Amino acid sequence: MVDRKGLPLAVVLTGANRHDSMALTKVVDAVRPVRQRRGRPRKRPEKLHADKGYDFPRCRRDLRKRAIAPRIARRGVDSSEHLGQHRWVVERTFAWINQFRRLAIRYERHADLYRAFLVLAAAIICFRAVSRFC
């Protein structure tokens, strides 16, 4: 899961034979609380954009249960062109992660090692973004 600037918010590792929609609730629950100036910290984003692969009643129901407005393209109804305005941010983040040679092709046999390198890559991407603004 990434924010609107493409910075990684949460990383969840699943098997290649599992559909992405099965891990949606894990990813949403893995997002850390967002600090605001006043009031109770918001734990999750207000809305979530997703492609047609997440167009299942289960996904929409789980997001609404967590007070997140689902913005999911519908299969057979919505055009894929409109989703491109938000999808390129995610694809750009994938490109940033694939710049790390060890993550482009999975050489690690153990999932915990691969996840550690994935989290490290996400931290480096966030650090580079913060250092650009300072």
N, C-alpha and C positions, 0 to 999 in steps of 0.2 A: 504494500500500500504506500502510495506517495501523496504528498500534498500538491497543491496547485502549481508550485514552482518546480516540482520534480524531486524534492528531497525525500529520501526514504523515511517513512514513519514506522513501519513494522515489516519484519521478515519472517516468513513461515516456510519451512521446507517440507515438501510432501513427495511422495513417490511419483514417478513419471506415469504410472498407470492409473492415477487418480485424477478425476476431473477437477478443474480449478474451482468450480462452484462449491465443492465439498469443503474447501478450506476457507470459505468466506467468513464464517463466524469466528474461526481461530484468528484470522488476520485482523478483523475488526476489534476483537477482544484484546489483541496484543498492543494496540495503540496506547501510548502513555497519556496521562492527563495533560490537558492544555491549560496553562496558567493564564488567567485574565487579570486585569487590574483590580476589579472588585468582584465580590460574590463568590459563589461556589465554583470551583474549577470544572470546566466542561471536560468530560472524560472521552468523548468521541466527537467526530466531525458532525456538522449539521446535515450534510448531504454527501452522497457517494455516487460517483459516475462509474458505470461499468458497461462492458460491451454485451453483445447478444448471448455470449456464453453463460451469463449469469441470469438469464431470463427464466427463472423458475419461481413458482409461488413460495417455495420454501425460503429462497434468498430474500425476496421482498418482505415476507413475514418476519424473518429474523432481523432485518434492518429496521423495520417499523417498531418492533419490540424494544429495540435499543434507542429509539427516538432519533433515527437517522432517516432522512428523506431519500428513498431510492431513486436514482436517475439511471435506469437500466433500459437500454435499447431493446425493443420488442422484436422477436423473430417474426419475419414475414410481414411486418407492418412498417417499422422505421427503416429509413435509409441509412446506410453505413457512412454516408458523407457527413452527416451532421455530427456524428460521434467523433470524427477526426479532430475536431477542435479541442477535445479533451484527451483523446487517446495518444496524441503525439508526445505529450508530457511523459506518459508512462513508457513509451517506446524509447524516448531519449534517455530515461533513467536506466533502462535495460542496456542501452549502448554504453553508458558510463560504467555499468557493472562489467560488461564484456571487455572493457579495456584492460581489466586485470586478467592476465594470461591464465592464471591458475583457475579462474572461474569460467572462462570461455568454454573450455572442455573440462568435464569433470574427471579428474584423475584420482580423486580421493575415494577410497573404498568405504570409509566410515562416514556416515551422515553427519556426525557431530563435528568432525573436522571441516567438512565442506560448509556447514552452517557457520562455524567460527570464522572462516575466511569470508563468507558472505556478509556477516555482521561487521567485520573489519572493513570491508569494502564500502558498506553503507556509512560507517563512521567517517571514513576518509572523504567520501563524497560530501557529507555534511560539513566536515571541517573545511574543505575547499570552498564551499559556498559561503561559509561564515567569514573566512579570511578574505574573500573578494569584497565583502561589504565593509571591512575594517580598514 
